[in-house]
Amino acid sequence: MFKIRGMGRLGTLLAGALPLLAPGSASAGWDALNMPAGVTPLSGEVYNLHMLILWICVAIGIVVFGTMIYSIIRFRKRNGAEAAQFHESTTVEIIWTIIPFLILVGMAIPATGTLIDMEDASGSDITVKVTGYQWNWHYEYMGEGVDFYSNLATPVAEIQNQAAKSEDYLLEVDNRLVVPTDTKIHFLITAEDVLHSWWVPDLGMKKDAIPGFVNEMWARIDEPGVYRGQCTELCGRGHAFMPVVVEAKPPEEYRQWLEEQKQESAQAEAGSPEQVAQTEN
């Protein structure tokens, strides 16, 4: 009996891959590896472009590597065989120039349309200014008189491994960014101190937050829900502790929430009744 070197490692890899091939698990495994389709029209376009280009690359890989493997096997060295002698072929060179050109054009046309849509924030219904700080986010609803800071809400005990980590470990905040569904939202993104980057995967976009400069992006969220992201620009020791949490509500619920925030802001500016009474005395 003999043992082929490396078979033990190969068996381990195959054993690890088998759960992904099981019915029901394959979809979950693919979703974990693939980019999310998201919940906005733009994120859907980006996902479709990603899948289109992925399958084009897969097809090219099959043709190229299939040809290589076939050639290696079919035309392997034999006793007495003589290699064919040939040089350039103008026809072949034209073919392998035109085909990649057409493939690139076919990918560029839909990609260009999506890139143009990404930059078109005109006709927005609401505008939210996002400012990055070390290490939290500040949200201001322009023209509404509502603004607040959003800080990490993960308990210190979890961070220090003194308690079991929750499902949303390092991805929960004290104040979520609440926005309405079916509404075009214009985001103005900047920073106060160092470079940050505001990213929510389900929105399909991310933008750098740069001190002294304002970046723009927009989103129209189709489905109510809570969507989580993170700062993706290394910004110091607290970089891992500034998550982004966006909560999308139906327009009626959003307007109710916004009115509550306005009332709370007005009360905070005017002072509580107890403080007013103490001042008068």
C-alpha positions in Angstrom: 0.0 0.0 0.0 1.2 3.5 -0.7 -0.1 7.0 0.3 -0.2 9.9 -2.1 1.3 13.0 -0.6 -1.3 15.7 -0.1 -4.3 13.4 -0.1 -4.9 14.1 3.6 -5.2 17.8 3.0 -7.3 17.3 0.0 -9.7 15.1 1.9 -9.9 17.8 4.6 -10.8 20.4 2.0 -13.4 18.2 0.4 -15.0 17.4 3.8 -15.2 21.2 4.5 -16.8 21.8 1.1 -19.4 19.0 1.3 -21.8 21.0 3.6 -22.0 23.7 0.9 -23.0 21.2 -1.7 -25.9 19.8 0.4 -29.4 20.8 -0.7 -30.5 23.9 1.1 -27.0 24.7 2.2 -25.7 25.5 -1.2 -27.8 28.6 -1.5 -26.8 29.8 2.0 -23.1 29.1 1.2 -23.2 31.0 -2.1 -25.0 33.9 -0.5 -22.3 34.1 2.1 -19.6 34.2 -0.6 -21.4 36.4 -3.1 -22.1 40.1 -2.9 -25.7 41.0 -1.7 -28.4 42.0 -4.2 -29.3 44.8 -1.8 -32.6 46.7 -1.3 -32.3 49.6 -3.7 -32.6 49.8 -7.5 -29.0 50.8 -7.8 -27.8 47.8 -5.7 -29.9 45.6 -7.9 -28.2 47.0 -11.0 -24.8 46.6 -9.5 -25.5 43.0 -8.5 -26.8 42.2 -12.0 -23.7 43.7 -13.5 -21.5 41.7 -11.1 -23.3 38.4 -12.1 -23.1 39.2 -15.8 -19.4 39.9 -15.7 -18.8 36.9 -13.4 -20.5 34.5 -15.9 -18.6 36.1 -18.8 -15.4 35.4 -17.0 -16.5 31.9 -16.2 -17.2 31.2 -19.9 -13.9 32.7 -21.0 -12.1 30.5 -18.3 -13.9 27.4 -19.6 -12.9 28.1 -23.2 -9.3 29.0 -22.4 -8.5 26.3 -19.9 -10.5 23.7 -21.8 -8.4 24.4 -24.9 -5.2 24.2 -22.9 -6.2 20.9 -21.2 -7.3 19.4 -24.5 -4.1 20.5 -26.2 -1.9 19.1 -23.5 -3.7 15.7 -23.6 -4.3 15.5 -27.3 -1.0 16.7 -28.5 1.3 15.4 -25.8 4.8 14.2 -26.8 5.0 10.8 -28.5 7.9 8.7 -29.6 8.8 9.7 -33.1 6.4 12.6 -33.2 7.5 15.9 -34.9 6.2 19.2 -33.7 4.3 21.3 -36.3 6.2 24.4 -37.5 4.3 27.6 -38.1 4.5 31.3 -37.4 2.1 34.2 -37.3 -1.5 34.0 -38.5 -3.1 37.3 -39.4 -6.6 35.8 -39.3 -6.2 34.4 -35.8 -4.7 37.7 -34.5 -7.7 39.6 -35.9 -10.1 37.2 -34.3 -8.5 37.3 -30.9 -8.4 41.1 -31.0 -12.0 41.6 -32.2 -13.6 39.1 -29.8 -12.2 40.7 -26.5 -13.0 44.1 -27.9 -16.7 43.1 -28.4 -16.8 41.5 -24.9 -15.4 44.7 -23.3 -17.9 46.9 -25.2 -20.7 44.6 -24.1 -19.7 45.0 -20.5 -19.0 48.7 -20.7 -22.4 49.8 -22.1 -24.6 48.6 -19.1 -21.8 49.5 -16.6 -21.7 53.1 -18.0 -25.4 53.5 -17.6 -25.2 52.3 -14.0 -22.3 54.7 -13.2 -24.3 57.6 -14.6 -27.3 56.7 -12.5 -25.1 56.5 -9.4 -24.0 60.1 -9.8 -27.5 61.5 -10.5 -28.8 62.7 -7.1 -31.2 65.2 -8.7 -34.9 65.1 -7.7 -34.2 63.9 -4.2 -37.0 64.1 -1.6 -34.9 64.4 1.5 -31.2 65.2 2.2 -29.2 63.8 5.1 -25.7 65.1 5.9 -23.4 62.3 7.3 -20.3 63.4 9.1 -17.6 61.0 10.3 -15.8 61.6 13.6 -13.3 59.5 15.6 -15.2 57.3 16.3 -18.9 57.8 15.6 -21.2 59.3 13.0 -23.3 62.5 13.1 -26.5 62.6 11.1 -28.3 65.9 10.2 -31.7 66.0 8.4 -31.2 69.1 6.3 -34.0 71.6 6.6 -35.8 69.6 9.4 -33.9 70.8 12.5 -33.1 67.2 13.5 -29.6 66.0 14.1 -27.9 63.5 16.4 -24.8 61.3 17.0 -24.8 57.6 16.4 -22.4 55.7 18.7 -21.6 52.0 19.1 -24.0 50.3 21.5 -22.2 46.9 22.0 -21.7 46.4 25.7 -18.1 46.7 26.9 -18.4 43.2 28.5 -18.8 41.6 25.0 -15.8 43.5 23.6 -13.6 42.4 26.5 -14.8 38.7 26.2 -16.5 38.9 29.6 -19.9 38.1 28.1 -21.2 36.1 25.1 -21.2 38.1 21.9 -24.6 39.0 20.5 -25.8 38.4 16.9 -25.1 42.1 16.0 -21.8 42.3 17.8 -20.1 45.6 16.9 -23.0 46.3 14.5 -25.5 48.0 16.8 -25.8 51.7 17.7 -27.7 53.9 20.2 -29.3 56.0 17.5 -30.1 54.5 14.1 -30.3 56.6 10.9 -34.1 56.4 10.1 -35.2 57.0 6.6 -38.4 56.4 4.6 -38.9 53.7 2.0 -39.9 54.5 -1.6 -38.2 57.9 -1.3 -35.1 59.3 -3.0 -32.6 60.1 -0.3 -29.7 62.4 -1.0 -26.6 61.8 1.3 -23.9 64.4 1.8 -20.9 62.7 3.3 -17.9 64.4 4.9 -15.7 64.1 7.9 -14.5 66.4 10.7 -11.1 64.9 11.6 -9.6 62.1 9.5 -10.6 60.0 6.6 -13.6 57.7 7.1 -15.8 55.7 4.7 -19.6 55.3 5.0 -20.7 51.9 3.7 -23.9 49.9 3.9 -23.7 46.8 1.7 -27.5 46.5 1.1 -27.5 50.0 -0.4 -25.0 49.0 -3.0 -22.7 51.9 -2.6 -20.0 53.4 -0.3 -18.5 56.8 -0.2 -15.3 58.2 1.5 -15.9 60.8 4.2 -13.1 63.4 3.7 -12.4 66.4 5.9 -13.1 69.6 4.0 -14.8 67.8 1.1 -18.3 66.7 0.5 -19.1 63.5 -1.3 -22.6 62.7 -2.6 -24.6 59.5 -3.1 -28.3 58.6 -3.1 -30.5 55.7 -2.4 -34.1 54.6 -2.8 -34.9 51.8 -0.4 -37.6 49.4 -1.5 -38.1 47.3 1.6 -38.6 48.3 5.3 -35.9 46.8 7.5 -32.7 47.4 9.3 -29.5 47.5 7.2 -26.0 47.4 8.8 -22.6 48.6 7.6 -19.3 49.9 8.9 -16.6 52.5 8.4 -14.3 51.0 5.8 -11.4 53.5 6.0 -8.8 52.8 8.7 -9.3 55.9 11.0 -7.5 55.0 14.2 -7.8 52.7 17.1 -11.6 53.0 17.3 -12.1 52.2 13.6 -13.8 48.9 14.3 -16.2 50.6 16.7 -18.1 52.9 14.4 -20.9 50.8 12.7 -23.6 52.2 10.4 -27.2 51.2 11.0 -29.9 52.4 8.7 -33.6 51.7 9.6 -36.0 52.1 6.7 -39.6 52.7 7.7 -42.8 53.2 5.6 -43.3 57.0 4.9 -46.1 57.4 7.4 -44.1 55.8 10.2 -41.1 57.9 9.2 -43.0 61.2 9.3 -44.3 60.2 12.8 -40.8 59.5 13.9 -39.5 62.7 12.5 -42.2 64.7 14.4 -41.2 63.0 17.6 -37.6 63.9 17.0 -38.5 67.6 16.3 -40.5 67.7 19.6 -37.6 66.2 21.5 -35.2 68.7 20.0 -37.5 71.6 20.8 -37.9 70.5 24.4 -34.2 70.0 24.7 -33.6 73.6 23.4 -36.3 75.1 25.6 -35.3 73.2 28.7 -37.5 70.9 30.8 -40.4 72.4 32.9 -38.4 71.7 36.1 -35.4 73.7 34.8 -37.6 76.6 33.7 -39.3 76.7 37.1 -35.9 76.7 38.9 -34.7 79.5 36.6 -37.7 81.6 37.4 -37.3 81.1 41.2 
